[in-house]
Each structure stands twice: as C-alpha cells, then as structure tokens.
Amino acid sequence: VIPRHGRNYVSPSDLTPLLENDDDNLFVILSDSEVEVDRILAALASADRSLTARGRTAPRFTVLGNARWNRYANIDRTMLFQDRVVFLSTYHAK
C-alpha cells in the first residue's frame, strides 16, 4: 500500500471500498463485452471475499445485468450467484 495524499493507495480494480458500508448497493453493468463483464464480476466477488475473510459483515449488493451474459462461455456460473446477478430482459406482449 502506497500512501498518497494522506490516504492509502487503492487499485482501481479493487472494489472493496465501494462495499465497505451497511447500505444496499446496486451495480448496473451495461456492458456486452464478455471480457469486461467477467473482469467486473470477478472484482466484485474478490471484494466480497476480502471483506468476509476479514470478519466483516457480508456486503449487501445486487448486480443488474444483461440476460445475454448467461450465454457467455467464459463466465463462471457460480460467480453469477455469488455476485447476486439479476438479469434484465425485454418483454414483448402479444
């Protein structure tokens, strides 16, 4: 950790500071890029594990994402559950 302006330096990929609260957090991810979605979900899962491993209360968050993510081959399905992903899809009434 590198001190910077009196604070600890935090990597931009570390989402732990966003989850260190007692609020209900909602992440809306609009990306269709499989690589970006995987990177963001992995960062959220890592932050979640990091906080609970330190004995903190499990963070409360939900991720809103695209139903297409379910078809991505490289995204681990357990990460979808761990990150509490809710898929949004369009509904066409007939």
Buried (B, 14 or more C-beta within 10 A) or exposed (E): EEEEEEEEEEEEEEBBEBBEEEEEBEBEBEBEEBEEBBEBBBBBBBBBEBBEEEEEEEBEBBBBBBEEBEEBEEBEEEBBEBBBBEEEEEEEEE
